């Protein structure tokens, strides 16, 4: 029976081979839209960094600051303490 069902299956069928085709298609299309949005956002970020660089800012430092702002304050404090300790240990 399942071969007859599979043989008569069309792209519009809700279930093909035990897979909900409409649901799968919707998921894939959502991911594709998000990938396009991500690409556009990456391009926007690149433009902003180019603007920052042309204004005389150090882009690598800006990226570090952004990374630090993503972290929990306690984690940043711990890293700063260790960095200071290691620098003093090395006579820097």
Backbone torsions as a table, in degrees:
resi	resn	phi	psi	omega
1	UNK	NA	-39.7	-176.9
2	UNK	-64.8	-29.9	177.5
3	UNK	-68.9	-35.2	176.8
4	UNK	-66.1	-40.5	178.9
5	UNK	-64.7	-44.9	-179.6
6	UNK	-65.5	-37.0	-179.5
7	UNK	-67.1	-31.7	-179.0
8	UNK	-92.4	2.4	-177.1
9	UNK	-67.8	141.4	175.8
10	UNK	-122.3	164.6	179.9
11	UNK	-58.8	-21.4	-179.4
12	UNK	-83.8	-9.9	-179.2
13	UNK	-61.9	142.3	-179.4
14	UNK	-70.6	-37.6	-177.6
15	UNK	-127.4	126.4	178.3
16	UNK	-129.1	118.0	179.1
17	UNK	60.0	32.9	179.4
18	UNK	82.7	3.7	-179.0
19	UNK	-110.5	132.2	176.3
20	UNK	-76.8	94.4	-172.6
21	UNK	-60.6	-42.0	-179.5
22	UNK	-62.7	-42.5	-180.0
23	UNK	-65.4	-44.7	179.2
24	UNK	-61.0	-45.2	179.8
25	UNK	-61.2	-42.9	179.9
26	UNK	-62.6	-41.9	179.0
27	UNK	-63.1	-46.8	-179.2
28	UNK	-62.5	-42.4	179.5
29	UNK	-65.6	-36.4	176.7
30	UNK	-64.0	-44.3	179.1
31	UNK	-63.7	-41.8	179.0
32	UNK	-61.8	-40.9	177.4
33	UNK	-63.6	-42.4	179.0
34	UNK	-65.2	-37.7	176.8
35	UNK	-61.9	-40.1	177.1
36	UNK	-64.4	-42.8	178.0
37	UNK	-63.0	-41.1	179.5
38	UNK	-62.7	-40.8	178.5
39	UNK	-62.5	-43.2	179.1
40	UNK	-65.4	-41.9	178.6
41	UNK	-64.4	-40.3	178.0
42	UNK	-61.2	-39.7	177.9
43	UNK	-65.1	-40.7	177.9
44	UNK	-63.3	-43.0	178.9
45	UNK	-63.1	-41.5	178.2
46	UNK	-60.2	-41.8	178.7
47	UNK	-63.9	-41.4	179.5
48	UNK	-65.1	-40.5	178.9
49	UNK	-66.2	-36.5	176.5
50	UNK	-65.3	-38.7	176.6
51	UNK	-63.4	-43.4	178.9
52	UNK	-62.2	-43.0	179.9
53	UNK	-63.5	-42.4	-179.8
54	UNK	-68.8	-21.1	176.5
55	UNK	-85.9	0.7	175.5
56	UNK	96.4	6.6	178.8
57	UNK	-85.4	150.1	177.0
58	UNK	-85.5	110.9	-174.8
59	UNK	-64.2	-35.9	179.9
60	UNK	-65.3	-35.5	177.2
61	UNK	-69.9	-39.6	177.1
62	UNK	-60.1	-44.1	178.7
63	UNK	-61.9	-39.2	177.7
64	UNK	-64.8	-42.3	179.1
65	UNK	-62.4	-42.0	178.0
66	UNK	-61.3	-42.0	178.6
67	UNK	-63.9	-40.6	179.3
68	UNK	-65.0	-41.4	-178.5
69	UNK	-65.4	-21.8	177.4
70	UNK	-75.5	-22.1	-175.1
71	UNK	-84.0	161.7	174.3
72	UNK	-70.7	143.3	-179.8
73	UNK	-56.2	-38.0	-179.9
74	UNK	-64.8	-37.5	178.5
75	UNK	-67.3	-39.4	178.2
76	UNK	-64.1	-44.2	179.1
77	UNK	-59.4	-44.8	-179.9
78	UNK	-63.2	-43.2	178.7
79	UNK	-64.2	-42.4	178.6
80	UNK	-62.1	-41.5	179.2
81	UNK	-62.7	-46.3	179.8
82	UNK	-65.5	-40.6	178.6
83	UNK	-60.9	-44.7	178.3
84	UNK	-62.7	-43.9	178.4
85	UNK	-60.4	-46.2	-179.3
86	UNK	-65.2	-39.5	178.4
87	UNK	-62.5	-45.9	179.1
88	UNK	-63.8	-37.0	178.5
89	UNK	-63.2	-31.4	179.8
90	UNK	-93.3	2.3	178.7
91	UNK	71.7	31.7	-178.6
92	UNK	-97.7	NA	NA
